[in-house]
Amino acid sequence: MTPPLCSTPYPDRALSGAHRVEQWIDAYWRSGDLVLDGYDGAILKLTEGGPGYFTKTRREWVEKQIARVVNRGLGLQFYHFGRPDSVGTEDDARAEAQSLLDAIELVGVEPMALHYQDGSTAAVWLDVENDAPNLTQEAGLAWLVAFCEHVEKAGYPVGLYTDDSWLETHATGDRWIDNEIVFTRSADHTYRPIWVARYGDSPTHYPPNLNKYPHAVKCPNYYLCNRGAPPVIQWTSSRIGGTEDGRGHDSNLVYLA
């Protein structure tokens, strides 16, 4: 099933012609139960690596948080923690992608596809950050594309949580043509967004000081020159108030179209 693209069941977020900034939490099963006060949406981790991650305990946590998000009428997306450092083949990438699709089917709730202010779209995210010393740039580029295209064929546009250093080392070599391959969908020439972390001093309360810690840091030059600033910025890992146990958690600025 194709996910809603800034339409029902999220009509209040179907804005056009004006930029909008929202606050989204991202979390995984060790984060505990979400409170969600002051948030517009949540990005929940569903899977990591290949089949076997989505255990009964993790599924129960995800389904509980989904219910909290949906009951508040907030936005919902999912992410997969990629492990190209493990096998690193295209078949491996497609197997990981299928594990994400299988988990989405199991929870039975569609992620929300968003239009971002730089013209990109995403409903789910691929998180790639582990060092992969045995992964060549050619293999890394092919792995990213294989994962994204497998998920996107199922109707879910993919964005990337990563940074310029990981991409340059393991996939693109800072070559603009290879960055174009990563961030442009060959099927329809739409754009994949980037989601970057820029903690600075990891503030515990909103708002972040983006003048002191520019959001352009960690974004590939290709992206900055061709698309502008990243549309999703993880500005802290220490914000207080989004989980029941009171620990600090990840908080994100989301720049919408």
C-alpha positions as CSV (number, residue, x, y, z in Angstrom):
1,M,0.0,0.0,0.0
2,T,1.3,3.5,-0.8
3,P,1.6,5.7,2.3
4,P,-0.2,9.0,2.6
5,L,1.7,11.8,1.1
6,C,0.9,14.8,3.3
7,S,-2.8,13.9,3.1
8,T,-5.2,11.9,5.1
9,P,-5.0,10.8,7.9
10,Y,-2.9,13.9,8.5
11,P,-4.9,16.7,6.8
12,D,-3.6,19.3,9.3
13,R,-0.1,18.8,7.9
14,A,-1.1,19.1,4.3
15,L,0.4,22.6,3.9
16,S,1.7,24.0,0.6
17,G,3.3,27.3,-0.4
18,A,4.8,28.0,3.1
19,H,7.6,26.5,5.0
20,R,6.8,25.0,8.4
21,V,9.2,23.8,11.2
22,E,8.1,20.9,13.4
23,Q,9.6,19.0,16.3
24,W,9.9,15.3,16.0
25,I,11.3,12.8,18.5
26,D,13.2,9.7,17.3
27,A,13.4,6.6,19.6
28,Y,14.0,2.9,19.8
29,W,13.0,0.2,22.3
30,R,15.5,1.2,24.9
31,S,14.1,4.7,25.0
32,G,11.2,3.6,27.1
33,D,7.6,4.9,26.7
34,L,7.1,8.2,24.9
35,V,5.3,11.2,26.4
36,L,5.2,13.3,23.2
37,D,4.2,16.6,24.8
38,G,5.3,19.4,22.5
39,Y,6.0,17.1,19.6
40,D,4.5,16.9,16.1
41,G,5.6,13.4,15.3
42,A,7.9,10.5,16.0
43,I,10.4,8.4,14.0
44,L,10.5,4.9,15.5
45,K,13.2,2.3,15.0
46,L,11.7,-0.9,13.6
47,T,14.6,-2.9,12.4
48,E,18.4,-3.4,12.2
49,G,20.3,-5.6,9.9
50,G,18.6,-8.6,8.5
51,P,15.8,-10.8,9.7
52,G,15.7,-11.6,13.4
53,Y,15.9,-8.2,15.0
54,F,12.2,-7.6,15.3
55,T,11.6,-9.7,18.4
56,K,8.5,-10.0,20.5
57,T,9.8,-7.5,23.0
58,R,10.8,-4.9,20.4
59,R,7.5,-5.4,18.5
60,E,5.5,-4.8,21.7
61,W,7.4,-1.6,22.4
62,V,6.9,-0.3,18.9
63,E,3.1,-1.1,18.8
64,K,2.7,0.6,22.2
65,Q,4.4,3.8,21.0
66,I,2.5,3.7,17.7
67,A,-0.7,3.7,19.6
68,R,0.4,6.7,21.6
69,V,1.4,8.6,18.5
70,V,-1.7,7.8,16.6
71,N,-4.1,8.5,19.5
72,R,-2.6,12.1,19.6
73,G,-3.0,12.5,15.9
74,L,0.7,13.0,15.4
75,G,2.9,12.2,12.4
76,L,4.6,8.8,12.3
77,Q,7.7,7.5,10.4
78,F,10.0,4.5,10.8
79,Y,13.7,3.9,10.5
80,H,16.0,1.0,9.8
81,F,19.6,0.8,11.2
82,G,21.6,-0.4,8.2
83,R,24.5,-2.8,8.5
84,P,26.5,-2.6,5.3
85,D,29.5,-3.3,7.5
86,S,28.2,-6.8,8.0
87,V,28.0,-8.4,4.5
88,G,27.9,-5.4,2.2
89,T,26.4,-7.0,-1.0
90,E,23.4,-5.9,-2.9
91,D,21.5,-9.1,-2.0
92,D,22.3,-8.3,1.7
93,A,20.9,-4.8,1.2
94,R,17.7,-6.1,-0.3
95,A,17.4,-8.6,2.6
96,E,17.7,-5.8,5.1
97,A,15.1,-3.8,3.2
98,Q,12.7,-6.7,3.2
99,S,13.1,-7.0,6.9
100,L,11.9,-3.4,7.2
101,L,8.9,-4.0,4.9
102,D,8.0,-7.2,6.8
103,A,8.0,-5.2,10.1
104,I,5.8,-2.5,8.7
105,E,3.3,-5.2,7.6
106,L,3.4,-6.7,11.0
107,V,2.6,-3.5,12.9
108,G,-0.1,-2.7,10.4
109,V,0.3,1.1,10.4
110,E,1.5,3.1,7.5
111,P,4.3,5.6,7.9
112,M,3.6,9.2,6.9
113,A,5.4,10.5,3.8
114,L,6.4,14.1,4.1
115,H,7.3,16.8,1.7
116,Y,10.4,18.7,2.9
117,Q,11.3,22.3,2.1
118,D,14.1,21.3,-0.2
119,G,11.8,19.3,-2.5
120,S,12.6,15.9,-1.2
121,T,10.2,13.3,0.3
122,A,10.5,10.4,2.8
123,A,8.3,8.1,4.7
124,V,11.0,5.9,6.2
125,W,14.7,6.3,6.9
126,L,17.9,4.3,6.4
127,D,20.4,5.0,9.2
128,V,24.0,4.2,8.1
129,E,26.7,5.2,10.5
130,N,28.8,2.1,11.5
131,D,32.4,2.1,10.3
132,A,32.8,-0.5,7.5
133,P,36.5,-0.9,6.8
134,N,36.0,-3.8,4.4
135,L,33.4,-2.0,2.3
136,T,34.6,-0.5,-0.9
137,Q,33.0,2.7,-2.1
138,E,31.6,0.9,-5.2
139,A,30.0,-1.7,-3.0
140,G,28.8,0.8,-0.5
141,L,27.1,2.9,-3.2
142,A,25.5,-0.2,-4.7
143,W,24.3,-1.3,-1.2
144,L,22.6,2.1,-0.5
145,V,20.8,2.1,-3.9
146,A,19.7,-1.5,-3.6
147,F,18.2,-0.9,-0.2
148,C,16.4,2.3,-1.1
149,E,15.0,1.0,-4.4
150,H,13.7,-2.2,-2.8
151,V,11.8,-0.3,-0.2
152,E,10.6,2.4,-2.6
153,K,9.2,-0.2,-5.0
154,A,6.9,-1.1,-2.1
155,G,5.7,2.5,-2.0
156,Y,7.7,4.0,0.8
157,P,10.1,6.9,-0.2
158,V,13.4,6.5,1.7
159,G,15.6,9.2,3.3
160,L,19.1,8.8,4.7
161,Y,20.3,9.4,8.2
162,T,24.1,9.8,7.8
163,D,26.8,12.4,7.3
164,D,29.3,13.6,4.8
165,S,32.2,11.6,6.4
166,W,30.4,8.3,6.2
167,L,29.2,8.8,2.6
168,E,32.6,10.0,1.4
169,T,34.5,7.1,3.1
170,H,32.1,4.3,2.3
171,A,30.0,5.3,-0.8
172,T,30.6,8.4,-2.8
173,G,34.2,9.6,-2.3
174,D,32.7,13.1,-2.4
175,R,32.1,12.6,-6.2
176,W,29.1,14.6,-7.2
177,I,27.9,12.1,-9.7
178,D,27.7,9.4,-7.0
179,N,26.0,11.8,-4.6
180,E,23.5,12.3,-7.3
181,I,22.9,8.6,-7.5
182,V,22.3,8.4,-3.7
183,F,20.0,11.4,-3.4
184,T,18.0,11.1,-6.6
185,R,15.6,8.3,-7.3
186,S,16.2,6.8,-10.7
187,A,12.6,5.6,-11.1
188,D,11.0,9.1,-11.1
189,H,13.8,11.6,-10.5
190,T,12.4,12.7,-7.2
191,Y,14.7,13.5,-4.3
192,R,15.8,11.6,-1.2
193,P,16.4,13.8,1.9
194,I,19.3,13.7,4.3
195,W,18.8,13.7,8.1
196,V,21.9,14.8,10.0
197,A,23.0,15.0,13.6
198,R,24.4,18.3,14.9
199,Y,24.3,18.2,18.7
200,G,26.7,21.0,19.5
201,D,26.6,21.1,23.3
202,S,23.6,18.7,23.5
203,P,21.1,21.2,25.0
204,T,18.4,19.7,27.2
205,H,15.7,22.1,26.3
206,Y,14.3,23.7,23.1
207,P,15.3,25.8,21.2
208,P,18.7,24.8,19.9
209,N,21.3,27.5,19.0
210,L,21.8,26.8,15.3
211,N,23.8,30.0,14.9
212,K,26.4,28.6,17.2
213,Y,26.2,25.1,15.7
214,P,25.3,25.6,12.0
215,H,22.9,22.9,10.6
216,A,25.1,22.8,7.5
217,V,27.8,20.9,9.4
218,K,28.1,17.2,8.5
219,C,26.1,17.6,5.3
220,P,27.8,16.7,1.9
221,N,28.9,19.7,-0.2
222,Y,26.9,18.2,-3.1
223,Y,23.7,18.5,-1.0
224,L,24.4,22.0,0.3
225,C,25.1,23.3,-3.2
226,N,22.3,21.6,-5.0
227,R,19.5,21.4,-2.4
228,G,20.4,23.7,0.4
229,A,20.4,22.9,4.1
230,P,19.3,19.4,5.3
231,P,15.6,19.3,6.0
232,V,15.8,17.2,9.2
233,I,18.3,18.1,11.9
234,Q,18.9,16.0,15.1
235,W,19.8,18.9,17.3
236,T,20.3,17.1,20.6
237,S,20.5,13.6,22.2
238,S,19.7,15.1,25.6
239,R,16.3,16.8,25.4
240,I,14.3,16.3,28.6
241,G,10.6,15.6,28.7
242,G,9.8,13.2,25.8
243,T,9.9,9.9,27.7
244,E,8.3,8.7,30.9
245,D,11.6,7.9,32.6
246,G,12.9,11.5,32.3
247,R,16.1,10.6,30.5
248,G,17.4,12.8,27.7
249,H,16.4,11.8,24.2
250,D,16.9,12.7,20.6
251,S,15.0,15.7,19.2
252,N,14.8,16.9,15.7
253,L,13.9,20.0,13.7
254,V,11.8,19.0,10.6
255,Y,11.6,21.6,7.8
256,L,8.5,21.0,5.8
257,A,7.3,22.4,2.5
